[in-house]
Amino acid sequence: MAAASPNIPPTLSRYKFFSTSVVENPNFSPHHHNIDTRRRRRLIKSHLQAQNNTTAISYGDPRTELASSKKLWIRQQRSFRETEVEQGQLGDDDDEEEEELEASLLSLSVKPDRNMALLDDYEMEELGHTPPHTNHRSGYVAVVGMPNVGKSTLSNQMIGQKISIVTDKPQTTRHRILGICSTPDYQMILYDTPGVIEKKMHRLDTMMMKNVRDAAINADCVVILVDACKTPANIDQVLKEGLGDLQKRPPMLLVMNKKDLIKPGEIAKKLEWYEKFTDVDEVIPVSAKYGHGVEDVKEWILSKLPFGPPYYPKDIVSEHPERFFVAEIVREKIFMQYRNEVPYSCQVNVLSYKTRPAAKDFIQVEVVVDKNSQKIILIGKEGKALKTLATAARLDIEDFLQKKVFLEVEVKVKENWRQDEGLLKYYGYGGQIRAM
């Protein structure tokens, strides 16, 4: 079921744009899947049984398998497409609705129970699978740094698939993106965090920095990125805002990114400076854009992760639901198409996602802005700017979902939404994401 909207005045100005000319199927009646833990286990079991009947499970290299499929499947209980319930189908039991709403929220501040990640040993043995090897490693990694140093690019390279949006503008990442890199021998869970902000302008900035610190609390190790093109500088501010007052200091790796843009002699001098004047365990120069040095970073991380079973099934690369990534794709296109303050004043939400067997999937997206003037810029003359945005976003969404979609984009004005804590929590900046 779709979450109830927060208390937003009905006087919001609107503008709609349909990115395709497809007509909605009037006979379509969407469905809602409420899958509890027991049913989830049955689904996993039946899924593994089906695989057993054909071929043995082989996770292989995630870079090859995941990138080739171009699909981002989340937890097993959300492998069914998210769909909406018509207003007339909703029950009258408010308590049941509240319980389902709470169940649809996933915390990014609490590690999941490892015992719930996979079937138990008895069930695995029953299906002909052996328990994980005792040398298996798994753990959490916080990726922190100042804005525009390449945190998202490095995370995408390590996972082998793009899950974090990347632009040439600073502070593109707002949410703490959880990415999962798995092989038969390990599971590395990355927190790609927003860039550390020294001067906080809005309540949004404060909540983003809290999410960065929360990521470090869960982390088994921390990767700190710096821009190798810039003069070496003290990282105390990054440590203060990114790690907070941790009682136990985790292992820390400093990554000098963008080494492809400077001469080898300069790299050596800057590496020596960071080794001498920063309190980190190791310094590694990389080029996240081209993947140079990324394997060295992974080897260092693996040496710090504890032994243990995986936290998540091995065939997923993120905890976030598909609708989250749909919204991120739209936001990425806004950053790429518009300039100045406009991209930073936009919040993108997926209002509705409906699968239609006889037609293209229907996705309704809203773009919330601070001012009416920003709305006018987003729409453009005769709606041309919004049409360009929606078309670019739709093409990437279709590539991401591997199917055709009908994308509807709305622009709404909500003054000072970046200062509204209740609204920010509803948008996912409070450390929780909506699974359904």
RODRENDREN-489730 format. One line per field, with one value per residue (C-alpha): residue number from 1; residue in three letters; x, y, z. Coordinates in steps of 0.05 Angstrom, whole numbers, plus 5000, padded with zeros to 4 digits. Each point is the difference from the previous one (the first is absolute). Example, Ala and Ser with C-alpha at 12.3 -4.5 7.8 and 13.67 -1.06 7.14 Angstrom:
BEGIN
i <- 1_2
aa <- ALA_SER
x <- 5246_5027
y <- 4910_5069
z <- 5156_4987
***
This chain:
BEGIN
i <- 1_2_3_4_5_6_7_8_9_10_11_12_13_14_15_16_17_18_19_20_21_22_23_24_25_26_27_28_29_30_31_32_33_34_35_36_37_38_39_40_41_42_43_44_45_46_47_48_49_50_51_52_53_54_55_56_57_58_59_60_61_62_63_64_65_66_67_68_69_70_71_72_73_74_75_76_77_78_79_80_81_82_83_84_85_86_87_88_89_90_91_92_93_94_95_96_97_98_99_100_101_102_103_104_105_106_107_108_109_110_111_112_113_114_115_116_117_118_119_120_121_122_123_124_125_126_127_128_129_130_131_132_133_134_135_136_137_138_139_140_141_142_143_144_145_146_147_148_149_150_151_152_153_154_155_156_157_158_159_160_161_162_163_164_165_166_167_168_169_170_171_172_173_174_175_176_177_178_179_180_181_182_183_184_185_186_187_188_189_190_191_192_193_194_195_196_197_198_199_200_201_202_203_204_205_206_207_208_209_210_211_212_213_214_215_216_217_218_219_220_221_222_223_224_225_226_227_228_229_230_231_232_233_234_235_236_237_238_239_240_241_242_243_244_245_246_247_248_249_250_251_252_253_254_255_256_257_258_259_260_261_262_263_264_265_266_267_268_269_270_271_272_273_274_275_276_277_278_279_280_281_282_283_284_285_286_287_288_289_290_291_292_293_294_295_296_297_298_299_300_301_302_303_304_305_306_307_308_309_310_311_312_313_314_315_316_317_318_319_320_321_322_323_324_325_326_327_328_329_330_331_332_333_334_335_336_337_338_339_340_341_342_343_344_345_346_347_348_349_350_351_352_353_354_355_356_357_358_359_360_361_362_363_364_365_366_367_368_369_370_371_372_373_374_375_376_377_378_379_380_381_382_383_384_385_386_387_388_389_390_391_392_393_394_395_396_397_398_399_400_401_402_403_404_405_406_407_408_409_410_411_412_413_414_415_416_417_418_419_420_421_422_423_424_425_426_427_428_429_430_431_432_433_434_435_436
aa <- MET_ALA_ALA_ALA_SER_PRO_ASN_ILE_PRO_PRO_THR_LEU_SER_ARG_TYR_LYS_PHE_PHE_SER_THR_SER_VAL_VAL_GLU_ASN_PRO_ASN_PHE_SER_PRO_HIS_HIS_HIS_ASN_ILE_ASP_THR_ARG_ARG_ARG_ARG_ARG_LEU_ILE_LYS_SER_HIS_LEU_GLN_ALA_GLN_ASN_ASN_THR_THR_ALA_ILE_SER_TYR_GLY_ASP_PRO_ARG_THR_GLU_LEU_ALA_SER_SER_LYS_LYS_LEU_TRP_ILE_ARG_GLN_GLN_ARG_SER_PHE_ARG_GLU_THR_GLU_VAL_GLU_GLN_GLY_GLN_LEU_GLY_ASP_ASP_ASP_ASP_GLU_GLU_GLU_GLU_GLU_LEU_GLU_ALA_SER_LEU_LEU_SER_LEU_SER_VAL_LYS_PRO_ASP_ARG_ASN_MET_ALA_LEU_LEU_ASP_ASP_TYR_GLU_MET_GLU_GLU_LEU_GLY_HIS_THR_PRO_PRO_HIS_THR_ASN_HIS_ARG_SER_GLY_TYR_VAL_ALA_VAL_VAL_GLY_MET_PRO_ASN_VAL_GLY_LYS_SER_THR_LEU_SER_ASN_GLN_MET_ILE_GLY_GLN_LYS_ILE_SER_ILE_VAL_THR_ASP_LYS_PRO_GLN_THR_THR_ARG_HIS_ARG_ILE_LEU_GLY_ILE_CYS_SER_THR_PRO_ASP_TYR_GLN_MET_ILE_LEU_TYR_ASP_THR_PRO_GLY_VAL_ILE_GLU_LYS_LYS_MET_HIS_ARG_LEU_ASP_THR_MET_MET_MET_LYS_ASN_VAL_ARG_ASP_ALA_ALA_ILE_ASN_ALA_ASP_CYS_VAL_VAL_ILE_LEU_VAL_ASP_ALA_CYS_LYS_THR_PRO_ALA_ASN_ILE_ASP_GLN_VAL_LEU_LYS_GLU_GLY_LEU_GLY_ASP_LEU_GLN_LYS_ARG_PRO_PRO_MET_LEU_LEU_VAL_MET_ASN_LYS_LYS_ASP_LEU_ILE_LYS_PRO_GLY_GLU_ILE_ALA_LYS_LYS_LEU_GLU_TRP_TYR_GLU_LYS_PHE_THR_ASP_VAL_ASP_GLU_VAL_ILE_PRO_VAL_SER_ALA_LYS_TYR_GLY_HIS_GLY_VAL_GLU_ASP_VAL_LYS_GLU_TRP_ILE_LEU_SER_LYS_LEU_PRO_PHE_GLY_PRO_PRO_TYR_TYR_PRO_LYS_ASP_ILE_VAL_SER_GLU_HIS_PRO_GLU_ARG_PHE_PHE_VAL_ALA_GLU_ILE_VAL_ARG_GLU_LYS_ILE_PHE_MET_GLN_TYR_ARG_ASN_GLU_VAL_PRO_TYR_SER_CYS_GLN_VAL_ASN_VAL_LEU_SER_TYR_LYS_THR_ARG_PRO_ALA_ALA_LYS_ASP_PHE_ILE_GLN_VAL_GLU_VAL_VAL_VAL_ASP_LYS_ASN_SER_GLN_LYS_ILE_ILE_LEU_ILE_GLY_LYS_GLU_GLY_LYS_ALA_LEU_LYS_THR_LEU_ALA_THR_ALA_ALA_ARG_LEU_ASP_ILE_GLU_ASP_PHE_LEU_GLN_LYS_LYS_VAL_PHE_LEU_GLU_VAL_GLU_VAL_LYS_VAL_LYS_GLU_ASN_TRP_ARG_GLN_ASP_GLU_GLY_LEU_LEU_LYS_TYR_TYR_GLY_TYR_GLY_GLY_GLN_ILE_ARG_ALA_MET
x <- 5000_5024_5019_4952_5024_5024_4958_5013_4952_4954_5020_5063_5010_5006_5024_4997_5039_4991_5063_4964_4934_4978_4928_4987_4962_4932_4990_5064_4993_5065_5017_5038_5047_5010_5053_5018_5063_4971_4977_5067_5034_4952_5016_5074_4993_4957_5047_5060_4961_4985_5073_5018_4954_5040_5070_5043_5005_5061_5010_5063_5028_4948_5030_4982_4934_4969_5023_4979_4929_4996_4948_5002_4960_4991_4979_4964_4935_5002_5019_4927_4988_4975_4928_4947_4931_4940_4965_4937_5040_5028_4973_4970_5046_5047_5042_5014_5021_5047_5031_5011_5029_5049_5018_5015_5055_5071_5052_5068_5028_4992_5037_4953_5002_5049_4957_4943_5044_4997_4964_5024_5050_4946_4960_5064_5020_4929_5007_5069_5041_5058_5005_5047_5074_5030_5049_4943_5006_4945_4994_4982_5043_4987_5024_5008_5033_4988_4951_5021_5060_4973_4967_4942_5046_5044_4939_4972_5067_5006_4930_5007_4935_4974_4956_5021_4987_5062_5005_5054_4964_5017_4952_4962_4991_4949_4980_5044_5003_5009_5035_5018_5060_4998_5041_5000_5056_4975_4945_5021_4944_5017_4968_5009_4988_4986_5060_5020_4971_5035_4949_4929_4948_4937_4972_5011_5075_4999_4960_5047_5060_4966_4991_5074_5018_4949_5034_5067_4968_4982_5064_5054_5048_4999_5024_5016_5005_5040_5012_5071_4999_4994_5054_5004_4960_4982_4941_4979_4936_4981_5014_4961_4938_5004_5018_4976_5022_5010_5022_5038_5038_4990_5056_5007_5025_5015_4988_5031_4952_5010_5073_4991_4998_5068_5072_5031_5051_4945_4962_5061_5009_4927_4997_5060_4967_4936_5038_5039_4947_4935_4981_4979_5022_5018_4999_4983_4998_4945_4962_4929_4977_5044_5003_5075_5018_4929_5021_5053_4945_4957_5058_5013_4926_4995_5059_4960_4932_4983_4987_4927_4941_4970_4948_4961_4986_5058_4960_4981_5041_4959_4950_4963_4936_4996_4958_5056_5047_4946_4997_5076_5003_4951_5041_5064_4970_4979_5072_5025_4949_4992_5050_5011_4951_4945_5029_5012_4930_4967_4975_4975_4948_4968_4926_4975_5030_4951_5015_4952_5003_4967_5037_5063_5012_4973_5045_4977_5055_4997_5055_4993_5033_5006_4974_4952_5058_5037_4938_4998_5073_4989_4940_5032_4966_4939_5023_5061_5050_4957_4988_5075_5010_4945_5023_5072_4977_4952_5055_5046_4943_4982_5073_5002_4935_5011_4929_4959_4965_4950_5030_4957_5037_4968_5032_4975_5019_5011_5032_5059_4993_5074_4985_4940_5025_4936_4999_5074_4989_4943_5047_5049_5052_4986_5040_4941_4979_4932_5000_4930
y <- 5000_5069_5041_5055_5069_5049_5061_5041_5058_4986_5068_4971_5024_4942_4987_4931_4972_4932_4973_4951_4999_4932_4998_4969_4934_5016_4928_4996_4986_5003_4952_5004_4948_4998_4947_4983_4967_4930_5008_5030_4938_4957_5042_4994_4925_4991_5044_4957_4936_5024_5014_4932_4967_5032_5017_5012_5070_5037_5071_5010_5069_5053_5049_4952_4972_5063_5047_4954_4995_5075_4983_5022_4951_5019_4953_4936_5025_5059_4960_5008_5067_5054_5017_5047_4986_5038_5046_4958_4937_5029_4971_5041_4973_5058_4958_4950_5055_5030_4932_4989_5069_4987_4933_5035_5042_4972_5029_5017_5009_4928_4940_4944_4933_4956_4940_5030_5013_4929_4935_4962_4943_4946_5031_5011_4927_4978_5036_4972_5063_5002_5053_5059_4985_5018_5047_5043_5074_5052_5070_5073_5055_5075_5041_5073_5063_5072_5013_4983_4956_4938_4960_4977_4984_4956_4965_4985_4972_4955_4973_4992_5035_5071_5009_5071_5058_5037_5071_5054_5041_4996_4972_4957_4943_5016_4932_4948_4949_4929_4958_4926_4967_4924_4941_4928_5020_5067_5052_5073_5049_5071_5064_5053_5063_5073_5047_5030_5070_5050_5056_4973_5044_4959_4947_4953_5010_4984_4936_4978_5009_4959_4944_5003_4991_4944_4963_5004_4972_4936_4995_4948_5046_5070_5023_5075_5030_5062_5035_4986_5061_5047_5021_4950_5025_4977_4951_5017_5034_4938_4956_5045_5006_4931_4958_5042_4979_4925_4964_4948_5024_4954_4984_5058_5002_5065_4996_5053_5002_5029_4980_4997_5076_5012_4980_4938_5043_5042_4937_4975_5067_5006_4927_5012_5063_4963_4942_5048_5050_4959_4948_4945_4928_5003_5046_4974_5043_4981_5022_4981_5024_4949_4948_5006_4979_4979_4928_5024_5035_4938_4957_5049_5000_4924_4995_5040_4966_4948_4927_4981_4983_5051_5052_4997_4950_4998_5019_5071_5063_5048_5003_5058_4986_5012_5062_5033_4991_5025_5065_5005_4993_5058_5041_4985_5026_5064_5011_4988_5046_5059_5046_5044_4989_4963_4928_5010_5025_4938_4938_4942_4950_4941_5007_4938_4939_4953_4939_4989_4933_5027_5067_5036_5007_5065_5044_5065_5046_5067_5052_5046_5069_5059_5056_5012_5032_4933_4964_5046_4985_4925_5002_5047_5035_4961_4942_4985_4996_4951_4959_4994_4981_4947_4969_4994_4971_4951_4972_4987_4971_4952_4979_4990_4960_4966_5015_5056_5049_5057_5057_5057_5058_5054_5063_5025_5059_4988_5061_4987_4924_4995_5029_4955_4943_4960_5004_4984_4936_4981_5011_4950_5046_4973_4936_4958_4982_4977_4929_4999
z <- 5000_4985_5061_5020_4978_5052_5017_4937_4985_4941_4970_4970_4929_4950_4930_4967_4943_4968_4968_4954_4964_5027_5025_5068_5000_5031_5019_5039_5074_5038_5056_5064_5026_5075_5010_5072_5025_4996_4930_4982_5025_4959_4939_5009_5011_4938_4961_5020_4988_4929_4990_5027_4949_4943_5021_5061_5028_4976_5022_4958_4990_5019_4949_4944_5024_5029_4946_4944_5026_5014_5053_5072_5042_5071_5056_4982_5030_4951_4938_4981_4966_5047_4984_5028_5029_4972_5049_4999_5018_5065_5065_5056_5054_5016_5048_4946_4952_5052_5013_4925_4994_5056_4969_4935_5032_5000_5046_4972_5070_5025_4973_4978_5036_4963_5016_4959_4939_4974_5016_5060_4994_5003_4943_4959_5011_4982_4933_4987_5017_5047_5056_4988_5010_5067_4964_4973_5017_5004_5027_4991_4970_5006_4941_5022_4974_4978_4943_4928_5017_4965_5056_4957_4941_5045_5030_4931_4977_5060_4993_4925_4985_5004_5061_5020_4953_4976_4974_4996_5052_5075_5051_4949_5050_5054_5027_5031_4943_5022_4948_5006_4967_5006_4977_5027_5049_5027_5004_5003_5019_4980_5027_4946_5041_4984_4997_5067_5007_5044_4994_5007_4966_5011_5046_4941_5006_5075_4989_4944_5045_5054_4949_4985_5073_5008_4943_5036_5064_4963_4960_5010_4964_4968_4932_4997_4930_4983_4933_4978_4954_5060_5049_5058_5059_5069_5002_5072_4975_4960_5061_5046_4956_4969_5061_5059_5070_4990_5063_4960_4939_4940_4951_4951_4928_4965_4924_4956_4941_4930_4995_4924_4999_5032_4986_5034_5037_5031_5021_5039_5036_5020_5021_5046_5029_5017_5031_5044_5021_5004_5051_4951_4993_4927_4938_4931_4936_4950_4939_5015_4932_4964_5055_5012_5071_5018_5011_5049_5039_5000_5026_5057_5019_4998_5048_5050_4994_5053_4985_4997_4956_4952_5023_4935_4944_4952_4938_5020_4997_5042_5057_4967_4961_4925_5008_5038_4941_4952_5040_5001_4925_4992_5049_4963_4936_5036_5023_4929_4966_5047_5034_5061_5058_4962_5007_5074_5013_4969_5035_4958_5025_4965_5016_4964_4965_4966_4958_4942_4964_4937_4998_5022_5074_5028_5043_5030_5026_5035_5002_5060_4998_5048_4957_4942_4961_5004_4975_4939_4985_5006_4952_4950_4942_4977_5044_4957_5057_5039_4938_4990_5073_4999_4936_5024_5067_4966_4956_5059_5041_4944_4995_5076_5003_4933_4978_4969_5047_4998_5041_5027_5031_5044_5027_5068_5043_5074_5031_5046_4995_5018_5068_5016_5043_4996_4925_4996_5041_4953_4941_5031_5033_5070_4990_4974_4930_4974_4975_4973
***
